[in-house]
Amino acid sequence: MSIQRKSVGLCIVLSIVTCGIYGLYWLYCMAEDVNLVTARPSAPSGGLVLVLTIVTCNIYGLYWIYRAGDDLDRQRVNQGQMPGHLGILYLLLAVLGFSIISFALLQSEINEYAAA
């Protein structure tokens, strides 16, 4: 299984047009892709992330977006790049109501690994 490159703009438009339903699918896909990039054996699957996010009214989603950013930051450091404190950035944006921007930035970061 490989990481599929996704158009960030199209994902945003589809999330808005479908009133967030596509956003749930996008969350599932990003969780699966982050698991592939970081190769963490104990990481929750995309399905589990989606269910826990829905059941906890997005509280788990906030935790996951922070954790995903932190994991991708660690991956950057392992590749010799500078850390960007992505976890804190994604969490802060999501708490302030800009979750879609967090998703877009996270997808952009994932797309860099899809190209490699």
C-alpha positions in Angstrom: 0.0 0.0 0.0 1.4 3.4 -0.9 0.5 7.0 -0.1 -1.8 8.6 -2.6 -1.2 12.3 -3.3 -4.3 14.3 -2.8 -5.2 17.8 -4.0 -5.6 20.0 -1.0 -7.8 22.5 -2.7 -10.2 19.7 -4.0 -10.4 18.2 -0.5 -11.3 21.5 1.0 -14.0 22.2 -1.6 -15.4 18.7 -1.2 -15.5 19.1 2.6 -17.4 22.3 2.3 -19.8 21.2 -0.4 -20.7 18.0 1.5 -21.1 19.8 4.8 -18.2 18.0 6.4 -18.9 14.4 5.3 -16.0 14.3 3.0 -13.9 15.8 5.8 -14.5 12.6 7.8 -13.3 10.5 4.9 -10.3 12.8 4.6 -9.5 12.3 8.3 -9.6 8.5 7.8 -7.3 8.7 4.8 -4.8 11.0 6.6 -4.7 8.7 9.6 -3.9 5.8 7.3 -1.2 7.8 5.5 0.4 9.1 8.7 0.6 5.5 9.9 2.4 4.6 6.6 4.8 7.5 6.8 5.7 7.0 10.5 5.6 3.2 10.5 4.4 3.2 14.1 3.0 -0.3 14.9 0.9 0.9 17.9 -0.7 3.7 16.0 -4.5 3.6 15.7 -6.0 2.7 12.3 -7.9 5.3 10.3 -11.2 3.6 11.2 -10.5 3.8 14.9 -9.4 7.5 14.6 -12.7 8.2 12.8 -14.9 6.4 15.3 -13.2 7.9 18.4 -13.4 11.4 16.9 -17.1 11.0 16.3 -17.9 9.4 19.7 -15.9 12.0 21.7 -17.3 14.9 19.8 -13.9 15.7 18.2 -11.9 15.7 21.5 -10.0 12.7 20.2 -9.7 14.4 16.9 -7.8 17.3 18.5 -5.5 14.8 20.3 -4.9 12.9 17.0 -4.1 16.0 15.0 -1.5 17.0 17.6 -0.1 13.5 17.6 0.0 13.3 13.8 1.9 16.6 13.6 4.3 15.5 16.3 4.9 12.2 14.6 5.5 13.9 11.2 7.9 16.3 13.0 9.9 13.4 14.3 10.0 11.9 10.8 11.4 15.2 9.5 14.1 15.1 12.1 15.0 11.5 11.2 15.5 12.6 7.6 17.8 15.5 8.7 15.3 18.3 8.3 14.5 21.0 10.8 11.4 20.4 13.0 8.5 22.7 12.5 6.5 22.1 15.7 3.7 20.8 13.5 1.7 19.2 16.3 1.4 22.5 18.2 0.5 24.4 15.0 -2.2 21.9 14.0 -3.7 21.7 17.5 -3.8 25.5 17.9 -5.5 26.0 14.5 -8.0 23.3 15.3 -8.8 24.7 18.7 -9.3 28.1 17.2 -11.9 26.7 14.8 -9.6 26.3 11.7 -9.6 22.5 11.6 -9.8 22.6 7.8 -6.6 24.6 7.7 -5.0 22.0 10.0 -6.2 19.3 7.6 -4.8 21.2 4.6 -1.4 21.7 6.2 -1.3 18.0 7.3 -2.3 16.8 3.8 0.4 19.1 2.3 3.0 17.5 4.6 1.8 14.0 3.7 1.9 14.9 0.0 5.7 15.5 0.4 6.1 11.9 1.5 3.9 10.7 -1.4 6.2 12.3 -3.9 9.3 10.7 -2.3 
